[in-house]
């Protein structure tokens, strides 16, 4: 009997020990899960804080992401943060965007937070973009033109940014009107994303916001040609533009010092001319080039008509935008936009040119980045 009792007691003690061990392991597991959960929360909070720290440092340094570097680390108590900065120079973001990728680290746990930053400069939708709900009447004289949405460096080499359409319109009527104006094999000259003719409808374009920026540009212009109060709305731009104010061998900014130039009247440019920055053509003014004109940056026509006549060679690197004036095309009732291209005109989307234009004019235009979205 004593032997049986001993065995029973031993079994009871063994079972109890197993229960205690199991409970201890369960307690340890719960503690470990709580620690892991706490570290996960710490890592995520650190990642969000890292975004704010990176934005603060960028802002303090006038958004000079080159000096910021592509990698940076912060120490936050027991946690740390690793920052990766995606810029137009090292990734596929647009020239007016930055992506801050913040990795919060707590122990062995890592959490990523990504924030996309935009400036108020227009995001390029195409090599030539039509804002507003205007009908577009397109006319090109011959085949000596090119509208190319493949990223092109200002020296003519291939860029690294993704291709965009050659032509994009906010409204389907504008898209159809441009397409109807293509004659013969002219569609082969519209290159970029999706093959030829490279065209797209992009309804997210916001003409009212862009008009606000254009007003800011004109108020901060380095060069103003003609009277801003002149009005050419009654002119009909069919065929080559008429002769205007004669100018010879103009220089509107350069790579190291981009400028804002506003043209309010018809001009005729002779000789070898160059420009770098932002060129705003208002009041339905036309530009006639007799010679060679090489412009790098953003060319924007702010009116009903766009008329370019190149009797020499004209090369535009960056992006071209047609924006109706404030009385037309930005309301429910659109107007007609006439586009007349004559001569040797090449328009290239160039992310490098737009990046340098924004950088060079950032202080003049008080350009800053704001959060477009953030997620983990």
C-alpha positions as CSV (number, residue, x, y, z in Angstrom):
1,X,0.0,0.0,0.0
2,X,2.9,2.4,0.8
3,X,4.4,1.7,-2.6
4,X,1.1,2.5,-4.4
5,X,0.7,5.7,-2.4
6,X,4.2,6.8,-3.3
7,X,3.5,6.3,-6.9
8,X,0.2,8.2,-6.7
9,X,1.9,11.1,-5.0
10,X,4.7,11.1,-7.5
11,X,2.2,11.2,-10.4
12,X,0.3,14.1,-8.7
13,X,3.5,16.0,-8.2
14,X,4.6,15.4,-11.8
15,X,1.3,16.5,-13.2
16,X,1.3,19.6,-10.9
17,X,4.9,20.4,-12.1
18,X,3.8,20.1,-15.7
19,X,0.9,22.5,-15.1
20,X,3.2,25.0,-13.3
21,X,5.7,24.8,-16.1
22,X,3.0,25.2,-18.7
23,X,1.6,28.2,-16.9
24,X,5.1,29.7,-16.6
25,X,5.7,29.2,-20.3
26,X,2.3,30.7,-21.1
27,X,3.2,33.7,-18.9
28,X,6.5,34.0,-20.5
29,X,4.9,33.9,-23.9
30,X,2.4,36.6,-23.0
31,X,5.2,38.8,-21.6
32,X,7.2,38.2,-24.8
33,X,4.2,39.1,-26.9
34,X,3.6,42.3,-24.8
35,X,7.3,43.2,-25.2
36,X,7.1,42.6,-29.0
37,X,3.9,44.6,-29.2
38,X,5.5,47.5,-27.2
39,X,8.5,47.4,-29.4
40,X,6.3,47.4,-32.5
41,X,4.5,50.5,-31.2
42,X,7.8,52.2,-30.3
43,X,9.2,51.4,-33.8
44,X,6.1,52.8,-35.5
45,X,6.1,55.9,-33.4
46,X,9.8,56.4,-34.0
47,X,9.2,56.0,-37.8
48,X,6.5,58.8,-37.8
49,X,8.8,61.0,-35.7
50,X,11.6,60.3,-38.1
51,X,9.5,61.7,-41.0
52,X,8.9,64.9,-39.0
53,X,12.6,65.2,-38.1
54,X,13.6,64.8,-41.7
55,X,11.1,67.4,-42.9
56,X,12.3,69.8,-40.3
57,X,16.0,69.4,-41.3
58,X,15.1,69.7,-45.0
59,X,13.1,72.9,-44.3
60,X,15.9,74.3,-42.2
61,X,18.3,73.7,-45.1
62,X,15.9,75.3,-47.8
63,X,14.9,71.8,-49.0
64,X,18.4,71.1,-50.3
65,X,18.1,67.4,-50.5
66,X,21.6,67.0,-52.0
67,X,23.2,68.2,-48.8
68,X,20.7,66.1,-46.7
69,X,22.0,63.0,-48.4
70,X,20.1,59.8,-49.4
71,X,20.5,58.2,-45.9
72,X,20.3,59.7,-42.4
73,X,19.9,58.3,-38.9
74,X,18.3,59.7,-35.7
75,X,18.5,58.4,-32.1
76,X,15.2,58.6,-30.2
77,X,15.7,57.3,-26.6
78,X,15.8,53.5,-26.8
79,X,14.7,53.6,-30.5
80,X,16.4,54.8,-33.6
81,X,15.3,55.9,-37.1
82,X,16.9,55.3,-40.5
83,X,15.8,57.8,-43.2
84,X,15.9,57.1,-46.9
85,X,15.2,60.1,-49.2
86,X,13.9,59.4,-52.7
87,X,14.5,62.4,-54.9
88,X,14.2,63.0,-58.7
89,X,17.9,62.3,-58.9
90,X,17.8,58.8,-57.5
91,X,14.3,57.5,-58.0
92,X,11.2,57.8,-60.1
93,X,9.5,60.6,-58.2
94,X,8.6,63.7,-60.2
95,X,10.8,66.8,-60.1
96,X,8.4,68.5,-57.6
97,X,8.2,65.5,-55.3
98,X,10.2,63.9,-52.5
99,X,9.5,60.6,-50.7
100,X,10.7,60.3,-47.2
101,X,11.0,56.6,-46.1
102,X,11.5,56.4,-42.3
103,X,12.4,53.1,-40.7
104,X,11.8,53.0,-36.9
105,X,13.9,50.5,-35.0
106,X,13.2,49.2,-31.5
107,X,15.2,46.1,-30.5
108,X,14.9,43.7,-33.4
109,X,11.6,45.2,-34.6
110,X,11.4,47.5,-37.6
111,X,8.5,49.5,-39.0
112,X,8.4,51.6,-42.2
113,X,6.5,54.8,-42.8
114,X,6.5,56.5,-46.2
115,X,5.6,60.2,-46.8
116,X,5.2,61.7,-50.2
117,X,6.0,65.4,-50.4
118,X,4.8,67.8,-53.1
119,X,5.7,71.4,-53.9
120,X,3.2,73.8,-55.5
121,X,4.9,73.6,-58.8
122,X,2.9,71.7,-61.4
123,X,3.5,68.0,-61.7
124,X,4.3,67.2,-65.4
125,X,1.4,65.3,-67.0
126,X,2.9,65.3,-70.5
127,X,5.5,67.0,-72.6
128,X,2.6,69.2,-73.7
129,X,-0.4,69.4,-71.3
130,X,-3.8,71.1,-71.8
131,X,-5.5,72.3,-68.7
132,X,-9.1,73.3,-68.5
133,X,-12.2,72.2,-70.4
134,X,-11.4,74.0,-73.7
135,X,-11.9,72.5,-77.1
136,X,-8.5,72.4,-78.8
137,X,-7.9,73.2,-82.5
138,X,-4.5,71.9,-83.4
139,X,-2.6,72.8,-86.5
140,X,1.0,71.9,-87.4
141,X,2.6,73.0,-90.7
142,X,4.4,69.9,-92.0
143,X,6.3,67.2,-90.0
144,X,9.3,69.2,-88.7
145,X,8.0,69.1,-85.1
146,X,8.3,66.7,-82.2
147,X,6.5,66.4,-78.9
148,X,8.3,63.8,-76.9
149,X,7.3,62.5,-73.4
150,X,10.4,60.3,-73.0
151,X,12.6,61.8,-70.4
152,X,15.5,63.6,-72.1
153,X,18.5,65.4,-70.6
154,X,19.2,68.9,-71.8
155,X,22.2,67.7,-73.7
156,X,19.9,65.4,-75.7
157,X,20.7,62.2,-74.0
158,X,18.2,59.8,-72.4
159,X,17.0,60.7,-68.8
160,X,16.2,58.3,-66.0
161,X,12.7,59.3,-65.2
162,X,9.7,57.2,-66.4
163,X,8.2,58.2,-69.7
164,X,5.0,60.4,-69.7
165,X,2.6,61.0,-72.5
166,X,3.6,63.3,-75.3
167,X,0.3,65.1,-75.1
168,X,-2.3,65.1,-72.2
169,X,-5.6,66.9,-71.9
170,X,-7.8,67.4,-68.9
171,X,-10.9,67.1,-71.0
172,X,-11.8,64.5,-73.5
173,X,-13.0,67.1,-76.0
174,X,-9.6,68.7,-75.9
175,X,-8.0,65.3,-76.4
176,X,-10.2,64.6,-79.4
177,X,-9.7,68.1,-80.9
178,X,-5.9,67.7,-80.8
179,X,-6.1,64.3,-82.3
180,X,-8.4,65.5,-85.0
181,X,-5.8,68.1,-86.0
182,X,-3.1,65.6,-86.7
183,X,-2.7,65.2,-90.4
184,X,-1.1,62.3,-92.3
185,X,1.6,60.6,-90.3
186,X,2.0,63.5,-87.8
187,X,0.9,61.2,-85.0
188,X,4.3,59.6,-85.3
189,X,5.8,62.8,-84.0
190,X,3.9,62.5,-80.7
191,X,6.1,60.2,-78.7
192,X,6.3,58.9,-75.1
193,X,4.4,56.6,-72.8
194,X,2.2,54.1,-74.7
195,X,3.7,54.4,-78.2
196,X,2.6,56.8,-81.0
197,X,0.7,58.9,-80.9
198,X,1.4,59.1,-77.2
199,X,-1.7,60.9,-75.8
200,X,-3.8,60.7,-72.7
201,X,-6.7,62.2,-70.8
202,X,-5.8,63.3,-67.3
203,X,-8.8,64.7,-65.4
204,X,-6.8,65.4,-62.2
205,X,-5.3,68.6,-63.7
206,X,-6.4,71.6,-61.6
207,X,-6.4,74.9,-63.7
208,X,-7.5,77.1,-60.8
209,X,-4.6,76.1,-58.5
210,X,-2.2,76.4,-61.4
211,X,-3.5,79.9,-62.2
212,X,-2.7,81.0,-58.7
213,X,0.8,79.9,-59.1
214,X,1.1,81.6,-62.5
215,X,-0.1,84.9,-60.9
216,X,2.8,84.4,-58.3
217,X,5.3,83.8,-61.1
218,X,4.3,86.9,-63.0
219,X,4.5,89.0,-59.9
220,X,8.1,87.8,-59.3
221,X,9.2,87.9,-62.9
222,X,12.8,88.9,-63.8
223,X,11.9,89.9,-67.3
224,X,8.6,91.4,-68.5
225,X,8.0,92.1,-72.2
226,X,5.0,94.2,-73.2
227,X,2.2,95.7,-71.2
228,X,0.4,93.1,-68.9
229,X,-2.9,95.0,-69.5
230,X,-2.8,94.5,-73.2
231,X,-5.5,92.2,-74.7
232,X,-5.1,90.2,-77.8
233,X,-8.2,88.0,-77.3
234,X,-9.7,89.1,-80.6
235,X,-6.8,88.0,-82.7
236,X,-7.3,84.8,-84.7
237,X,-4.3,82.6,-84.8
238,X,-4.7,80.6,-88.0
239,X,-1.3,79.7,-89.6
240,X,2.0,81.3,-88.7
241,X,1.8,84.2,-86.1
242,X,2.2,87.8,-87.2
243,X,5.4,89.7,-86.7
244,X,5.8,91.4,-83.3
245,X,8.4,93.2,-81.3
246,X,11.9,92.3,-82.6
247,X,14.5,91.0,-80.2
248,X,18.0,89.8,-81.0
249,X,20.0,87.0,-79.2
250,X,18.1,87.0,-75.9
251,X,19.4,85.4,-72.8
252,X,16.6,84.7,-70.2
253,X,18.5,82.9,-67.4
254,X,20.9,80.0,-67.4
255,X,21.3,76.7,-65.5
256,X,23.0,78.4,-62.6
257,X,20.6,81.3,-62.4
258,X,17.1,80.5,-63.9
259,X,14.8,83.4,-64.5
260,X,11.1,84.0,-64.9
261,X,10.2,85.7,-68.1
262,X,6.7,87.0,-69.0
263,X,5.8,87.8,-72.6
264,X,2.6,90.0,-73.0
265,X,2.9,90.8,-76.7
266,X,3.9,89.2,-80.0
267,X,7.7,89.0,-80.3
268,X,10.1,88.0,-83.0
269,X,13.4,86.5,-81.8
270,X,16.5,86.6,-84.1
271,X,20.0,85.2,-83.7
272,X,21.0,82.6,-81.2
273,X,18.8,82.8,-78.1
274,X,18.6,80.9,-74.9
275,X,16.6,80.7,-71.8
276,X,16.4,78.7,-68.5
277,X,13.6,78.9,-66.0
278,X,9.9,79.7,-66.5
279,X,8.5,81.4,-69.6
280,X,4.9,82.6,-69.4
281,X,3.2,83.8,-72.6
282,X,0.1,85.8,-71.9
283,X,-2.6,87.7,-73.8
284,X,-2.6,85.2,-76.7
285,X,0.9,86.5,-77.7
286,X,2.8,84.7,-80.3
287,X,6.5,83.9,-80.6
288,X,8.3,83.8,-83.9
289,X,11.9,82.5,-84.0
290,X,14.2,83.5,-86.8
291,X,17.4,81.8,-85.8
292,X,18.0,79.3,-83.0
293,X,16.1,79.3,-79.7
294,X,16.9,76.8,-76.9
295,X,14.7,77.1,-73.8
296,X,15.0,74.8,-70.8
297,X,12.4,74.8,-68.1
298,X,8.6,75.3,-68.0
299,X,6.9,77.1,-70.9
300,X,3.3,78.1,-70.2
301,X,0.8,79.9,-72.4
302,X,-1.8,81.6,-70.3
303,X,-4.6,82.4,-72.7
304,X,-6.8,80.9,-75.4
305,X,-4.1,80.5,-78.1
306,X,-0.6,79.0,-78.4
307,X,1.3,80.2,-81.5
308,X,5.0,79.2,-82.1
309,X,6.7,79.8,-85.5
310,X,10.2,78.5,-85.8
311,X,11.9,79.6,-89.0
312,X,15.2,78.3,-87.6
313,X,15.5,75.7,-84.9
314,X,13.6,75.7,-81.6
315,X,14.2,73.2,-78.9
316,X,12.2,73.2,-75.6
317,X,13.4,71.0,-72.7
318,X,11.1,70.6,-69.7
319,X,7.4,70.8,-70.2
320,X,4.9,72.9,-72.1
321,X,1.5,73.8,-70.6
322,X,-1.5,75.4,-72.1
323,X,-3.6,77.1,-69.4
324,X,-6.7,79.1,-70.3
325,X,-6.9,82.6,-68.8
326,X,-9.1,83.2,-65.8
327,X,-12.1,84.1,-67.9
328,X,-12.1,81.0,-70.1
329,X,-11.7,77.3,-69.7
330,X,-11.6,77.2,-65.9
331,X,-15.4,77.4,-65.6
332,X,-18.2,75.2,-66.8
333,X,-18.3,77.0,-70.1
334,X,-15.0,76.4,-72.0
335,X,-13.6,78.2,-74.9
336,X,-11.6,77.2,-77.9
337,X,-7.8,76.9,-77.7
338,X,-5.9,77.2,-81.0
339,X,-2.5,75.7,-81.2
340,X,-0.4,76.6,-84.3
341,X,3.1,75.1,-84.8
342,X,5.2,76.0,-87.7
343,X,8.8,75.1,-88.6
344,X,11.4,73.1,-86.7
345,X,10.1,72.7,-83.1
346,X,11.1,70.0,-80.7
347,X,9.5,69.7,-77.3
348,X,11.1,67.3,-74.9
349,X,10.0,66.3,-71.4
350,X,13.1,66.8,-69.2
351,X,13.0,65.9,-65.5
352,X,16.5,67.2,-65.0
353,X,15.7,70.6,-66.4
354,X,12.5,70.9,-64.3
355,X,14.4,69.8,-61.2
356,X,17.1,72.5,-61.7
357,X,14.5,75.1,-62.6
358,X,12.6,74.5,-59.3
359,X,15.8,74.4,-57.3
360,X,17.1,77.6,-58.8
361,X,13.8,79.5,-58.2
362,X,13.0,78.1,-54.8
363,X,13.9,81.2,-52.8
364,X,12.4,83.6,-55.4
365,X,9.1,81.8,-55.3
366,X,9.3,80.6,-51.7
367,X,8.8,77.0,-52.8
368,X,8.2,74.5,-50.0
369,X,7.1,70.9,-49.7
370,X,3.9,69.7,-48.1
371,X,2.7,66.2,-47.2
372,X,0.6,64.7,-50.0
373,X,0.1,61.4,-48.2
374,X,1.7,59.3,-45.5
375,X,1.2,55.6,-44.7
376,X,2.8,52.7,-42.9
